Amino acid sequence: MSMTVVVTRNVSARVRGFLASAMLELAPGVYSAPRLSPAVRSRIWDVLEAWFPNEREASIVMLWQERNMPGGQTVRSLGSPPIELTEVDGLILARRPSER
């Protein structure tokens, strides 16, 4: 179990209420849970993915510690801007897919 943080932007009250039922809302749109199991974290993400198509101009980012990943953490995102952590010459960079 590790600290999980979710940051939201322009989400509906439904999403905010759901996240607040499972995590502590530290500031508007910023949620934290110090000891969230991988199974619970996965279930929360599944619900967010299922509800996200109904959101307008919103974004959600979830991150948690993952020692075997670049930078020691995993980042999942919905909406804009999508990011991915990647290692380049020993540096950890946040990469966004190129727009075509």
C-alpha distances in whole Angstrom, upper triangle without the diagonal:
4,7,9,13,15,19,22,26,28,27,28,28,26,23,23,23,20,18,19,18,15,14,16,19,20,23,25,22,19,16,13,10,8,5,6,5,7,10,10,10,12,14,15,16,18,20,20,22,24,25,25,29,30,29,32,32,28,25,21,19,15,13,9,9,10,12,15,16,19,18,14,13,13,16,17,20,23,26,28,27,25,23,22,21,23,24,28,30,27,26,23,25,24,26,28,30,34,35,38
4,6,10,13,16,20,23,26,25,27,26,25,22,21,22,20,17,18,18,15,13,15,17,17,20,22,20,17,14,11,8,6,5,6,7,8,12,11,10,13,15,15,15,18,20,19,21,24,25,24,28,29,28,30,30,26,23,19,16,13,10,7,6,8,11,14,14,16,15,12,10,11,13,15,18,21,24,25,25,23,21,20,18,21,22,26,27,24,23,20,22,21,24,25,28,31,33,36
4,7,10,13,17,20,23,22,24,24,23,20,19,20,18,15,15,16,13,11,12,14,13,16,18,17,13,11,7,6,4,6,7,9,11,14,12,10,14,16,14,15,18,19,18,20,23,23,23,27,28,26,28,27,23,20,17,14,11,8,6,7,10,13,16,15,17,15,12,10,11,13,14,17,20,22,23,23,21,20,19,18,21,22,26,28,25,23,20,21,20,23,24,27,30,32,35
4,7,10,13,17,20,19,21,21,20,17,16,17,15,12,13,14,11,9,11,12,12,15,16,14,11,8,6,5,6,8,7,9,10,12,11,8,11,13,11,11,15,16,15,17,19,20,19,23,24,22,24,24,20,17,13,11,7,6,5,8,11,14,16,15,17,15,13,10,10,10,11,13,16,19,20,20,18,17,17,16,20,22,25,27,25,23,20,20,18,21,22,24,28,29,32
4,7,10,14,17,16,18,18,18,15,14,16,14,11,12,14,12,9,10,10,10,12,13,10,7,6,5,7,9,11,10,13,13,15,13,10,13,15,12,12,15,16,14,16,19,19,18,21,22,20,22,21,17,14,10,8,6,5,6,10,13,16,18,17,17,16,14,11,11,10,11,12,14,17,17,17,16,15,16,16,19,22,25,27,25,23,19,19,17,19,20,23,26,27,31
4,7,10,13,12,15,15,15,11,11,13,12,8,11,13,11,9,10,9,10,11,11,8,6,5,6,9,12,14,12,15,14,16,13,10,13,14,10,10,14,13,11,13,16,15,14,18,18,16,18,17,13,10,7,6,4,7,9,13,15,19,20,18,19,18,17,13,12,10,9,9,11,13,15,15,14,14,15,16,20,23,26,29,27,24,20,20,17,19,19,21,24,25,28
4,7,10,10,13,14,15,12,10,14,13,10,12,15,14,11,12,10,10,10,9,6,5,6,9,12,15,17,16,18,18,19,17,14,16,17,13,12,16,15,12,14,17,16,14,17,18,15,16,14,11,8,6,5,7,9,12,15,18,21,23,20,20,19,18,15,14,11,11,9,11,12,12,13,13,13,15,17,20,23,26,29,27,24,20,19,16,18,17,20,23,23,27
4,7,6,10,11,12,9,8,12,12,10,12,15,15,13,13,11,12,10,8,5,6,8,12,15,18,20,18,21,20,21,18,16,17,17,14,13,15,14,11,13,15,13,11,15,15,11,12,11,7,6,4,6,9,12,15,19,21,24,26,23,23,22,22,18,16,13,12,10,9,10,11,12,13,14,17,19,22,26,28,31,30,27,23,21,18,19,18,20,23,23,26
4,6,9,11,13,11,10,14,15,13,15,18,18,16,16,13,14,12,9,6,9,12,15,18,21,24,22,24,24,24,22,19,20,20,17,16,18,17,13,15,17,14,12,14,14,10,10,8,5,5,7,9,12,15,18,22,24,27,28,25,25,24,24,21,19,16,14,11,10,9,10,11,13,15,18,20,24,27,29,32,31,28,25,22,19,20,18,20,22,21,25
4,7,9,12,10,10,13,15,14,15,18,19,18,18,15,16,14,10,8,12,14,18,21,24,26,24,27,26,26,24,21,22,22,18,17,19,17,14,15,17,13,11,13,12,8,7,7,5,7,9,12,15,18,22,25,27,31,32,29,29,28,28,25,23,19,17,14,12,10,11,13,15,18,21,24,27,30,32,36,35,32,28,26,22,23,20,22,24,22,25
4,7,8,6,7,10,11,11,13,15,16,16,16,14,16,14,11,8,12,13,17,19,23,24,22,24,24,23,21,19,19,18,15,14,16,14,10,12,13,10,9,11,10,6,8,8,5,7,8,12,14,17,21,24,26,30,31,28,29,28,28,24,22,18,16,13,11,11,12,15,16,19,21,24,27,31,33,37,35,32,29,27,23,24,21,23,25,24,27
4,5,5,6,9,10,11,12,14,16,16,17,15,17,16,12,11,14,15,18,20,24,25,23,25,25,24,21,20,20,19,16,16,17,14,11,14,14,10,10,12,9,7,9,10,9,11,11,15,17,20,23,27,29,33,34,31,32,31,31,27,25,22,19,16,14,14,16,18,19,22,25,27,31,34,37,40,39,36,32,30,27,27,25,26,28,27,29
4,5,5,6,8,10,10,12,14,15,15,13,16,15,12,11,14,14,17,19,23,25,22,25,25,24,21,20,21,19,16,17,18,14,13,16,15,12,12,15,12,10,12,14,12,14,14,17,18,21,24,27,30,33,35,33,33,32,32,28,26,23,21,19,17,17,19,21,22,25,27,29,33,36,39,42,41,38,34,33,29,30,28,29,32,30,33
4,6,5,6,9,10,11,13,14,16,14,18,17,14,12,15,14,17,19,23,23,21,23,23,22,18,18,18,16,13,14,15,11,10,13,12,9,11,13,11,10,13,15,13,14,14,17,17,21,23,27,29,32,34,32,33,32,31,27,25,23,20,18,16,17,20,22,22,25,27,29,33,36,39,42,41,38,34,33,29,30,28,29,32,31,33
4,5,5,6,9,10,11,12,14,12,15,15,12,10,12,11,15,16,20,21,18,20,20,19,16,15,16,14,10,11,12,9,7,11,11,8,9,12,10,9,12,14,11,11,10,13,13,17,19,23,25,29,30,28,29,28,27,24,21,19,16,15,13,14,17,19,19,21,23,25,29,32,35,38,37,34,31,29,26,26,25,26,29,28,30
4,5,5,6,9,10,10,11,9,12,12,9,7,10,9,13,14,18,20,18,20,21,20,17,16,17,16,12,13,15,12,10,14,14,12,12,15,14,12,14,15,12,12,11,13,14,17,19,23,25,29,30,28,29,28,27,24,22,19,17,16,15,16,18,20,20,22,24,26,29,33,35,39,37,34,30,29,26,27,26,27,30,29,32
4,5,5,6,9,10,11,10,14,14,12,11,12,11,14,15,19,20,18,20,21,20,16,16,18,15,12,14,16,12,12,15,15,13,14,17,15,14,17,18,15,16,14,16,16,19,21,24,27,30,32,30,32,30,29,26,24,22,20,19,18,19,21,23,23,25,27,29,32,35,38,42,40,37,33,32,29,30,29,31,33,33,36
4,5,5,7,9,11,11,15,15,14,12,13,11,13,13,17,18,15,17,18,16,13,13,14,12,9,11,12,9,9,13,13,11,13,16,15,14,17,19,16,15,13,15,14,17,19,22,24,28,29,28,30,29,27,24,22,20,18,17,16,18,21,22,22,24,25,27,30,34,37,40,38,36,32,31,28,29,28,29,32,32,34
4,5,5,6,8,8,11,12,12,9,9,7,9,10,14,15,13,15,16,15,12,11,13,12,8,10,12,10,9,13,14,12,13,17,16,15,18,18,15,14,11,12,11,14,15,19,21,25,27,25,27,25,24,20,19,17,15,15,15,17,19,20,20,21,23,24,28,31,34,37,35,32,29,28,25,26,26,27,30,30,33
4,5,5,6,6,10,11,11,10,10,7,9,10,14,15,14,17,18,18,14,14,16,15,11,14,16,13,13,17,17,15,16,20,19,17,20,21,17,17,14,15,14,16,17,21,23,27,29,28,29,27,26,23,21,20,19,18,18,20,22,23,23,24,26,27,30,33,36,39,37,34,31,30,27,29,28,30,33,34,37
4,6,8,9,13,15,14,13,13,10,11,11,14,15,13,15,17,16,12,13,15,13,11,14,15,13,13,17,17,16,17,21,20,19,22,23,20,19,16,17,16,18,19,22,24,28,30,29,30,29,27,24,23,21,20,20,20,22,25,26,25,26,27,29,32,35,38,41,39,37,33,32,30,31,31,33,36,36,39
4,7,9,13,15,15,14,13,9,9,8,11,11,9,12,13,13,9,10,12,11,8,12,14,12,12,16,17,16,17,21,21,20,23,24,20,19,15,16,14,15,15,18,21,24,26,25,27,26,24,21,19,19,18,18,19,21,24,25,24,24,25,26,29,32,35,38,36,34,30,30,27,29,29,31,34,35,37
4,6,9,12,13,11,10,6,6,5,9,10,9,12,14,15,11,10,14,13,10,13,15,14,14,17,19,18,18,22,22,20,23,23,19,18,14,14,12,13,13,16,19,22,25,24,25,24,22,19,18,17,17,17,18,21,23,23,23,23,24,24,28,30,33,36,34,31,28,28,25,27,27,30,33,34,37
4,6,9,11,10,8,5,5,6,9,12,12,15,17,18,15,14,17,17,14,16,19,17,16,20,22,20,21,24,24,22,24,24,20,19,16,15,14,15,15,18,21,24,27,26,27,25,23,20,20,19,19,19,20,22,24,24,24,24,25,25,29,31,34,37,34,32,28,28,26,28,29,31,34,35,38
4,6,7,7,6,4,7,9,12,15,14,18,20,20,17,16,19,18,15,16,19,18,16,20,21,19,19,23,22,20,21,21,18,16,14,14,14,15,16,19,22,25,28,26,27,25,24,21,20,19,19,18,19,20,21,22,23,23,24,25,29,31,34,37,34,31,28,28,25,27,27,30,33,33,36
4,7,8,6,6,7,10,12,15,16,20,21,23,19,18,21,21,18,19,22,21,19,22,24,22,22,25,25,22,23,22,19,18,15,15,14,15,16,19,22,25,28,26,26,24,23,20,20,19,20,19,20,22,22,22,23,23,24,24,28,30,33,35,33,30,27,26,24,27,27,30,33,33,37
4,6,5,7,10,13,16,19,19,22,24,25,22,20,23,23,19,20,23,21,19,22,24,22,21,24,23,20,21,20,17,16,15,15,15,16,18,21,24,27,29,27,27,25,24,22,22,20,20,19,20,20,20,21,22,22,24,25,28,31,33,35,33,30,27,26,24,26,26,29,31,32,35
4,6,8,12,15,18,21,20,24,24,25,22,20,23,22,18,19,22,20,17,20,22,19,18,22,20,17,18,17,14,14,13,14,15,17,19,22,26,29,31,29,29,26,26,23,22,20,19,18,18,18,18,19,21,22,24,25,29,31,34,36,35,31,28,27,24,26,25,28,30,30,33
4,7,10,14,17,19,18,21,22,23,19,17,19,19,15,16,18,17,14,17,19,16,15,18,18,14,15,14,11,10,9,10,12,14,17,20,23,26,28,26,26,24,24,20,19,17,16,14,14,15,15,16,17,18,21,22,26,29,31,34,32,29,26,24,21,23,22,25,27,27,30
4,7,11,13,16,15,19,19,21,18,15,18,18,15,15,18,17,15,17,20,18,17,20,20,17,18,17,14,12,10,10,10,12,14,17,20,23,25,23,23,21,21,17,17,15,15,14,15,16,17,17,18,18,20,20,24,27,29,32,30,27,23,22,20,22,22,25,27,28,31
4,7,10,13,12,15,16,18,14,12,15,16,12,13,16,15,13,17,19,17,17,21,21,18,20,19,16,14,11,10,9,11,12,15,18,22,24,22,23,21,20,17,16,14,14,14,15,17,18,19,19,19,20,21,24,27,30,33,30,28,24,24,21,23,23,26,29,30,33
4,7,9,9,13,14,16,13,11,15,15,12,14,17,17,15,18,21,20,20,23,24,21,23,23,19,17,13,12,10,10,10,13,16,19,22,20,21,19,18,15,15,14,15,16,17,20,21,21,20,20,20,20,24,26,29,32,29,27,23,23,21,24,24,27,30,31,35
4,6,6,10,12,13,11,10,13,14,12,14,17,17,16,19,21,21,21,25,25,23,26,25,22,19,16,14,11,11,10,12,15,18,21,20,22,20,18,15,15,15,16,17,19,22,23,23,22,22,22,22,25,27,30,32,30,28,24,25,23,26,26,29,32,33,37
4,6,10,12,14,12,11,15,16,15,16,19,20,19,22,24,24,24,28,29,27,29,29,25,22,19,16,13,12,10,11,14,16,19,19,21,19,16,14,15,16,18,20,22,25,26,25,24,23,23,22,25,26,30,32,28,27,24,25,24,26,28,30,34,35,39
4,6,9,12,10,10,13,15,14,16,18,19,19,22,24,24,25,28,29,28,31,30,26,24,20,18,14,13,10,11,13,16,19,19,21,20,17,15,16,17,18,20,23,26,27,27,25,24,24,23,26,27,31,32,29,28,25,26,25,28,29,31,35,36,40
4,7,8,6,6,10,11,10,12,15,15,16,18,20,21,21,25,26,25,28,28,24,21,18,16,12,12,9,11,13,16,18,18,21,20,17,14,14,15,16,18,20,23,25,25,23,22,22,21,24,26,30,32,29,28,25,26,24,26,27,29,33,34,37
4,5,5,6,9,10,11,12,14,16,17,18,20,21,22,26,27,26,29,30,26,23,19,18,14,13,11,12,12,15,17,18,21,20,17,15,14,16,16,19,21,24,27,26,24,23,22,22,24,26,30,32,30,29,25,27,25,27,28,29,33,35,37
4,6,5,6,9,10,10,12,14,15,16,18,20,21,24,26,25,28,28,25,22,18,16,13,12,10,11,11,14,15,15,18,19,16,13,12,14,14,17,19,22,25,24,22,21,19,19,22,24,28,30,28,27,23,24,23,24,25,27,30,32,34
4,5,5,6,9,10,11,13,14,15,17,19,20,23,24,25,28,28,25,22,19,18,14,15,13,15,14,17,18,18,22,22,19,17,15,16,15,18,19,23,26,26,23,23,22,22,25,27,31,33,31,30,27,27,26,27,27,28,32,33,36
4,5,5,6,9,10,11,12,14,15,17,18,21,22,22,26,26,23,21,17,16,13,14,13,15,16,19,20,20,23,23,20,17,16,16,15,17,18,22,24,25,23,23,22,23,26,28,32,34,32,31,27,28,26,27,27,28,32,33,36
4,5,5,6,9,10,11,12,14,16,16,20,21,20,24,24,20,18,14,13,9,10,9,12,13,16,18,17,20,19,17,14,12,12,11,14,15,19,21,21,19,19,18,19,22,25,28,31,29,27,24,24,22,23,24,25,29,30,32
4,5,5,6,9,10,10,12,14,15,18,20,20,23,23,20,18,14,13,11,12,11,14,14,17,18,17,20,20,18,15,12,13,11,13,14,18,21,21,18,19,18,19,22,24,28,31,29,28,24,24,22,23,23,24,27,28,31
4,5,5,6,9,10,11,12,14,17,18,19,22,23,20,18,15,15,13,14,14,17,17,21,22,21,24,24,22,19,16,16,13,15,15,19,22,23,20,21,21,22,25,28,32,35,33,31,28,28,25,26,25,26,30,30,32
4,5,5,6,9,10,11,12,15,16,16,20,20,17,15,12,12,10,12,13,16,17,21,22,21,23,23,21,18,15,14,12,13,13,16,19,20,18,19,20,21,24,27,31,34,32,30,27,26,23,24,24,25,28,29,31
4,5,5,6,9,10,10,13,15,15,18,18,15,13,10,10,8,11,12,15,16,20,20,19,21,21,19,16,13,11,9,10,10,13,16,17,15,16,16,18,21,25,28,31,30,28,24,23,20,21,20,21,25,25,28
4,5,5,6,9,10,12,14,15,18,19,17,15,12,13,12,14,16,19,19,22,22,21,23,24,22,19,16,15,11,12,11,15,18,19,17,18,19,21,24,27,30,33,32,31,27,26,23,23,22,22,26,26,28
4,5,5,6,8,11,12,13,17,18,15,14,12,14,13,16,17,21,21,25,26,24,26,26,25,21,18,17,13,13,12,15,18,20,18,20,21,23,26,30,33,36,35,33,29,28,25,25,24,24,27,27,29
4,5,5,6,9,10,10,14,15,12,10,8,10,10,14,16,20,20,24,25,23,24,24,23,20,17,14,11,10,9,11,15,16,15,17,18,21,24,27,30,34,33,30,27,25,22,22,21,21,24,24,27
4,6,5,8,10,10,14,15,12,11,10,11,11,15,17,20,21,24,24,22,24,24,24,20,16,14,10,9,7,10,14,15,14,16,17,20,23,26,29,33,32,30,26,25,21,21,19,19,22,22,24
4,6,7,9,10,14,16,14,14,13,15,15,18,20,24,24,28,28,26,27,28,27,23,20,18,14,13,11,13,17,19,17,20,21,24,26,30,33,36,36,34,30,28,25,25,23,22,25,24,26
4,6,6,7,11,13,11,12,11,14,15,19,21,25,25,29,29,27,29,29,28,24,21,19,15,13,11,12,16,18,17,20,22,25,28,31,34,38,37,35,31,29,26,25,23,23,26,25,27
4,5,5,9,10,8,9,9,12,13,17,20,24,24,28,28,26,27,27,27,23,20,17,13,11,7,8,12,14,14,17,19,22,25,29,31,35,34,32,28,26,23,22,20,20,22,21,23
4,6,8,10,10,11,12,15,17,21,24,27,27,31,31,28,29,30,30,26,23,20,16,13,10,9,13,15,15,18,21,24,27,31,33,37,36,34,30,28,24,23,21,20,22,20,22
4,7,10,10,12,13,17,18,22,25,29,30,33,33,31,32,32,32,28,25,22,18,16,12,12,15,17,18,21,24,27,30,34,36,40,39,37,33,31,27,26,23,23,25,23,25
4,7,6,9,10,14,17,20,23,27,28,32,32,29,30,30,30,26,23,20,17,14,10,9,12,15,16,19,22,25,28,32,34,38,37,34,31,28,24,24,21,21,23,22,24
4,5,9,12,15,18,22,25,29,30,34,34,31,31,31,31,28,25,21,19,15,12,9,11,14,16,19,22,25,28,32,34,38,37,34,31,28,24,24,21,21,22,20,22
4,7,11,14,17,20,24,28,29,32,32,29,29,28,29,26,23,20,17,13,11,7,8,11,13,16,20,23,26,30,31,35,35,31,28,25,21,21,18,18,19,17,20
4,7,10,14,17,21,24,26,29,30,26,26,26,26,23,20,17,14,11,8,6,7,10,12,15,18,21,24,28,30,33,33,30,26,23,20,20,17,18,20,19,21
4,7,10,13,17,21,22,25,26,23,23,22,23,19,17,13,11,7,5,4,6,8,9,11,15,17,21,24,26,30,29,26,23,20,16,16,14,16,18,17,20
4,7,10,14,17,19,22,23,20,21,20,20,16,14,10,8,6,5,7,8,9,9,11,14,16,19,23,25,29,28,25,21,19,16,16,15,17,19,20,23
4,7,10,14,15,19,20,17,17,16,16,13,10,7,6,4,6,9,10,9,9,9,11,13,16,20,22,26,24,21,18,16,13,14,13,16,19,20,23
4,7,11,12,16,17,15,16,15,14,10,8,6,5,6,9,12,13,13,11,11,12,13,16,19,22,26,24,21,18,17,14,16,16,18,21,22,26
4,7,9,12,14,12,13,11,10,7,5,4,6,9,12,15,15,15,13,11,11,11,14,17,20,23,21,19,15,15,13,15,16,18,22,24,27
4,6,10,12,11,12,11,9,5,6,7,9,12,15,18,19,18,16,14,13,12,15,17,21,23,21,19,15,16,15,17,19,21,25,27,30
4,6,9,9,10,9,6,4,6,9,12,15,19,22,22,21,19,16,14,12,15,16,20,21,18,17,14,16,16,18,20,23,26,29,32
4,6,6,9,8,5,4,6,9,12,16,19,22,23,21,19,16,14,12,13,14,18,20,17,17,14,16,16,18,20,22,26,28,31
4,6,8,8,4,6,9,13,16,19,23,26,26,24,21,18,16,13,14,14,17,18,15,15,13,16,17,19,22,24,27,30,33
4,7,9,6,8,9,13,16,19,23,25,26,24,21,18,15,12,12,12,15,17,14,15,13,16,16,18,21,22,26,29,31
4,6,5,6,7,10,13,16,19,22,22,20,17,14,11,8,9,9,13,15,13,13,10,12,13,14,17,19,22,25,28
4,5,7,8,10,14,16,20,22,21,19,17,13,10,6,6,6,10,12,9,9,6,9,10,12,15,17,20,23,26
4,6,8,10,14,16,20,22,21,19,17,13,11,7,8,8,11,13,10,8,6,8,10,13,16,18,21,25,28
4,7,10,14,17,20,23,23,21,19,15,13,10,11,11,14,16,13,12,9,12,13,16,18,21,24,27,30
4,7,10,13,17,20,20,18,16,13,11,8,11,12,16,18,15,14,10,12,12,14,16,19,22,25,28
4,7,10,14,17,17,16,13,11,8,8,10,13,16,19,17,15,12,12,11,13,15,17,20,23,26
4,7,10,13,13,12,10,8,7,7,11,14,17,20,18,16,13,12,10,11,12,14,18,20,23
4,7,10,12,11,8,8,8,10,13,16,19,23,22,20,16,15,12,12,12,14,17,19,22
4,7,8,8,6,7,9,11,15,18,21,24,24,21,17,16,12,12,11,12,16,16,20
4,7,8,7,9,12,15,18,22,24,28,27,24,21,19,15,15,13,13,16,16,19
4,6,6,10,13,16,19,23,25,29,28,25,22,19,16,15,12,13,15,14,17
3,5,9,12,15,18,22,23,27,27,24,20,17,14,13,10,11,13,12,15
4,6,10,13,16,19,20,24,24,21,18,15,11,10,7,9,11,11,14
4,7,10,13,17,18,22,22,19,16,13,10,8,6,7,10,11,14
4,7,10,13,15,19,18,16,12,10,6,5,5,7,11,13,16
4,6,10,12,16,16,13,10,8,6,5,6,8,12,14,17
4,7,10,13,12,10,7,6,5,6,9,11,14,17,20
4,7,10,10,8,6,5,6,7,10,12,14,18,21
4,7,6,5,5,6,9,10,13,15,17,21,23
4,5,5,6,7,10,10,14,15,17,21,23
4,6,8,10,14,14,18,19,20,24,26
4,7,10,13,15,18,20,22,26,28
4,6,10,12,16,18,20,23,26
4,7,9,13,16,18,21,24
4,6,10,13,15,18,21
4,7,10,13,15,19
4,7,9,12,15
4,6,9,12
4,6,9
4,6
4
